[in-house]
């Protein structure tokens, strides 16, 4: 009986270690996919801004923010697109622009 308990304990321990390993690998893969999606939208926003498609640049910047709200690159793109929008129209910026937390780093895409 005691040997069976030890065997069951070892099996449960190995199963939990296997699940932990699988979960960690899946988490890293998901983060990599999310980062790739953000960069895709950042690049599309950059391209749209270069083509003077401000609406497209704003749309893709918002998609980058939705893909990962903690990634500052989407906010930088959105800010750049909104600045371009208001500079080209002569309007002043309004206050409902999404803000990234932390320092503004212009070298982060866009």
Residue, then its C-alpha position, 0 to 999 in steps of 0.5 A: x500500500x505504501x509503495x502504491x502511495x509513493x508511486x502515485x505521488x511520483x506520478x503526480x509530481x512528474x505530471x505537475x512538472x510536465x504541465x508547468x513546462x508546457x505552460x511556460x512554453x505556451x506563454x512564451x509563444x503567446x507573448x512572441x505572437x502578440x509582439x509580432x502582431x503589435x509590430x505588424x500593426x506598427x509597421x502598417x501604421x508607419x506605412x500608412x503615415x508615409x502614404x499620408x493615409x492618416x485614417x489608416x495610420x490611426x486605425x492600425x495604431x489602435x489595432x496595435x494598442x488593442x493587441x497589447x495595451x502594455x506595449x508603448x509602440x502602439x501609443x507612440x504610433x497613435x500619437x504620431x498619427x494624431x499629431x499629423x492629423x491635427x497639423x494637417x487640419x490646423x486643429x488643436x489636439x483634444x484630451x481623449x488621446x490614449x496615453x502610454x504609461x511611463x516615459x515617452x520613447x520616440x525610438x520605439x517604432x513609428 
